[in-house]
Amino acid sequence: MSIPRRDWAIVRPPDRLTTMALAEAFTFEGVVLVRDGRRILDGVSDHVHRGETTAVVGPSGSGKSTFLRLLNRFEDPTEGVILLDGQPLSSYEVHALRRRVGLVAQRPTMLAETIVQEVRVGRPDLEDAAVVRLLERVALPDVRLGDPTSTLSGGEQQRVALARTLALDPEVLLLDEPTSSLDDISAQAVDRIIRSLVDDGLTAVLVSHDLSRVVHVADSVLVLHQGRLVERGRPGEVRYLS
Amino acid sequence: MNGSPHIPDWLGVLASVVLVGIAIGVSMRARLGLTKELVVAAARAFAQLLAVGAVLTVLFTRAGLIGALAWVAGMVVVAGFVASGRARALPRARTIAWIAVGTGTAVTVGVLLAVGVIEPVPSVVVPVGGMVVSGAMTAAIVTMRRLAEVAQEQRADIEARLALGLTSEDAMAPHLRRSVTVALLPAIDSTKVVGLIALPGAMTGLILAGVEPIVAVRYQIVVMYMLLAAASVSAIVASRLCRRALFDDADRLRRLPGGSPRM
């Protein structure tokens, strides 16, 4: 399966209305995930639309992180199937899939000593100029490439982790509670970055336990409760267990 | 120094029971509550060593090279049980331990025999094999335990690398290197300081048996080198096999017993 590659610097942002009109990126068909005898996800069927930000919200234990981890095959369904562009996820070469569907964890782990090494973990061939462009993309224009990652704040580490994932030119970004541990200013900065990435044609799926955290950034919201999909709609429409 | 080795006769052994008596006396005086443990330990050591001595006597006189190698293989099997017991959380721990210790032993003893460093007789192959198995087992245990801990404690780090499309081999590379290094440090350190801190076992045995120290060191040098080889091969093989056992066919880090589940 060939993976189309793009470069942030040369691709013109696609028309947002056009991308909105595109078909589903992911399709869930009767997805069940049982772990240790417990149904973590219980018959989820829905779509994640291409070129949109889809927020998956729900209380702790609702299965929302598992939902995210299914999309890059950190988990596989016990029953049912997940399709990407109409093909089962399992039909893609798994490492290529993970480069195409990038995941940023809730508390990003820094894997290298310096910022430039960090951004290059998945793309060792990346030139300095490309690293600088990626850091600008995640609103970190002033950091020095040789600065140690250990001195970055939580919000800065989150954005460096995002740049590290964007270095792979993913089509889809999976974000697990991207702003939950950040202060309001850092959270707003991350929201703006997500928004602009989606405006540039990326598909984003983000997970949050707090609907108010995602209402400004999401195009559509899926609500999970005890492993079941209980609500779906535009951010202003869903009630989220109220 | 030459002449008949000075080895205690059975009367001497009986006299040494006085030393156990001293240990028991100290224990009782200090109310350590270890009297029973000391008696059992002393009795077990006596019985076990007597049995091993009898078996080895038969082995050395009748078994030949094949019998000696079979004995070493038996030690590998036992070492596999011990090593896997120390890394229970790891999938396929026993098989990993057997293959790692077996490979480390086979390579080391094989080279020693092939280049004629040791004589192909049971009285040499069995004790040398025992030392090699022991060194290989220690290295395998440290590697396996360390990697089981890494899989549980460094899950976020490993998954962050996998999420960037890295293979499990690449994602684990830093951890494998560190685990093997930790496993090899004791063998490297004891090789560095050999003779400076304490006289090592093989050399001590030879000196007690009446061999000139300058001759005994030749054997000890070989022993140190073979322990380095056994530990290195065993640790490397164990680390490779652990890496395979820790990931499934979609390059996902398996959940080990005791790890925290994600919702």
Interface residues (C-beta under 8 A of the other chain):
Chain A: R35 D36 I40 S60 G61 S62 G63 K64 S65 T66 R69 N72 R73 F74 E75 D76 S90 V94 H95 A96 R98 R99 G102 L103 V104 A105 R107 P108 T109 L111 V121 G122 A161 R164 T165 L168
Chain B: A156 D157 E159 A160 R161 L162 A163 L164 G165 L166 T167 A250 D251 R252 P261 R262 M263
